[in-house]
Amino acid sequence: MAKQHYKPEQIISKLREAEVELGRGLSVPLVCKQLGITDSTYYRWRQEYGGMHLDQARQLKYLE
């Protein structure tokens, strides 16, 4: 099975969706299942992109 690569903009939007669902009282495994990612991916993304806005992600990509 091939890995799917997400762009930073897509990652940030998925993290925002996850925040909304977690606010509704769902657990992390259920939210990850809805988003189609694993728990470890969610925590890795949250560590790297948590709290970023789209313009900051674009700037980070530009600097890399």
N, C-alpha and C positions, 0 to 999 in steps of 0.2 A: 504494500500500500504506500503510495507516494505521499510525502509530507506536503502540507499546504503552507506556503509562506505568506504571511500577512505584512502589509505595509504599516508603518507607524500610525498613520491616520486610522486605519482599520482597527488596530490594536486599541487605540485610545477610545474609539467608539464602542468597542466590545466591553472595555472596562467600565465605561459609563453605563452601559446596559446592565452590567453585573451589579453596579452600585444601586441602581434602581430596584432590581429584583431582590437584592439582599436587604434593602430597606423595607420591602414588603414582607420580609420574614422568611424567605426561602434560605435553605442552607447552601453552602458553597458547592458541594457536589451536584446538587440539582441545578444550580445556575450554570455551572460548567457544562453540564450535559445539554442544557438548552442552547448554549453558545457553541457547542461542538468542539470544546477544547478539554484538555485534562486539567486536573487540579494543580499539578506542578507547573503547567504552562500559565495558569491564572496567577499563581503566586510569583512566578518569575516576571511576568508582564507587569504585575502590580509593583514589584520592587524597582523595575527599570523605568516604567512609564507612569506610575501612579502620581496623580496630581498635575500632570502635564496638560497643556492645552494644545490644540492642533498646530498653532503657529510655532510653539516651542519645539514640537516634534519635527516640524519641517526644518527649523534652524539646526537642530541636532543632526538630522540627516545631511544637511548641507555641510556642516563642520566635519563630519566623518568623511 
